[in-house]
Amino acid sequence: MIENGKKYLVTTDHWFVGPDNEHYRAAWGTCQIKTSEEVFGFTPNEPSTNWFIVVGEGEGQILIAGCQVHFAIKREHKPYWPVGSYTDKETGVKNSINKIYIAEE
């Protein structure tokens, strides 16, 4: 269970665009669980979109739809990730390293 006010590394099923116009597959920061009612003012019919994780506080915060959350790892310290790309050993396909959006410092 995600504890509101604690820091998590949240991975997503798909790439998303951060406030800086860069593409990411994960976000790290202080998390809060919010309902669609709290975020949008209404509850959608689709049950998988009735909650969100708010990552970060202030201007850099982002909302991740509950249906996009793949993993949530409790992590108080800012994660490190290598920059660049890698080649998949099995397929030979070149991939970008999954960048992490840092919602707060």
C-alpha positions as CSV (number, residue, x, y, z in Angstrom):
1,M,0.0,0.0,0.0
2,I,1.3,3.4,-0.9
3,E,1.6,5.7,2.1
4,N,0.6,9.3,1.4
5,G,3.5,11.7,2.0
6,K,6.3,9.1,1.4
7,K,8.7,9.1,-1.5
8,Y,8.3,6.4,-4.2
9,L,9.8,5.5,-7.5
10,V,6.8,4.8,-9.7
11,T,7.2,3.1,-13.0
12,T,4.6,3.3,-15.8
13,D,3.3,1.0,-18.5
14,H,4.0,3.6,-21.2
15,W,6.2,6.6,-21.9
16,F,4.9,10.0,-20.7
17,V,6.0,13.6,-21.3
18,G,7.2,15.5,-18.2
19,P,6.8,19.2,-17.6
20,D,10.2,19.7,-19.3
21,N,9.0,18.1,-22.5
22,E,11.3,15.1,-22.1
23,H,10.0,11.5,-22.3
24,Y,10.0,9.3,-19.1
25,R,9.0,5.8,-18.0
26,A,9.2,6.5,-14.2
27,A,8.8,9.3,-11.7
28,W,10.2,9.8,-8.2
29,G,9.0,12.1,-5.5
30,T,6.6,12.5,-2.6
31,C,3.4,10.6,-3.5
32,Q,-0.3,11.2,-2.7
33,I,-3.2,9.0,-3.9
34,K,-6.1,11.0,-5.2
35,T,-9.5,10.0,-6.6
36,S,-10.7,11.1,-10.0
37,E,-13.3,13.1,-8.1
38,E,-10.6,15.0,-6.3
39,V,-8.5,15.6,-9.5
40,F,-11.3,16.3,-12.1
41,G,-14.4,16.8,-10.1
42,F,-16.2,13.7,-11.5
43,T,-15.9,9.9,-11.4
44,P,-15.4,8.2,-14.7
45,N,-17.3,5.0,-15.6
46,E,-14.1,3.0,-16.2
47,P,-12.9,1.7,-12.8
48,S,-9.2,1.5,-13.7
49,T,-9.1,5.3,-14.1
50,N,-10.8,6.3,-10.9
51,W,-7.5,7.0,-9.0
52,F,-4.2,8.8,-9.6
53,I,-0.8,9.1,-8.0
54,V,0.3,12.7,-7.6
55,V,4.2,12.6,-7.7
56,G,6.0,15.6,-6.3
57,E,5.0,18.8,-4.7
58,G,4.6,22.3,-6.2
59,E,5.3,23.3,-9.8
60,G,7.1,20.0,-10.9
61,Q,4.4,17.6,-9.7
62,I,2.8,15.2,-12.2
63,L,-0.3,13.0,-12.1
64,I,-0.1,9.3,-13.1
65,A,-3.3,7.5,-13.8
66,G,-3.8,4.4,-11.7
67,C,-4.2,2.3,-14.8
68,Q,-0.7,3.3,-15.9
69,V,1.2,2.3,-12.7
70,H,3.3,-0.7,-13.1
71,F,5.4,-0.7,-10.0
72,A,5.8,1.6,-6.9
73,I,8.9,1.2,-4.9
74,K,9.3,3.1,-1.6
75,R,12.5,5.0,-1.9
76,E,13.4,8.0,0.3
77,H,16.6,8.9,-1.6
78,K,16.7,10.2,-5.2
79,P,17.5,7.3,-7.6
80,Y,20.4,7.3,-10.0
81,W,20.1,6.1,-13.5
82,P,22.6,5.9,-16.4
83,V,22.1,8.2,-19.4
84,G,22.1,6.8,-22.9
85,S,20.8,3.7,-24.6
86,Y,21.4,0.0,-24.6
87,T,21.1,-2.9,-27.1
88,D,18.8,-5.7,-26.1
89,K,20.9,-8.9,-26.0
90,E,18.1,-11.1,-27.3
91,T,16.6,-9.0,-30.1
92,G,19.5,-6.6,-31.0
93,V,17.1,-3.7,-30.8
94,K,18.6,-0.4,-29.5
95,N,16.5,1.1,-26.7
96,S,16.6,4.2,-24.6
97,I,17.3,3.7,-21.0
98,N,14.1,4.3,-19.0
99,K,14.5,7.8,-17.8
100,I,13.2,8.8,-14.4
101,Y,11.4,12.1,-13.9
102,I,12.6,13.7,-10.6
103,A,9.6,15.6,-9.4
104,E,11.5,17.3,-6.5
105,E,15.1,17.6,-5.3
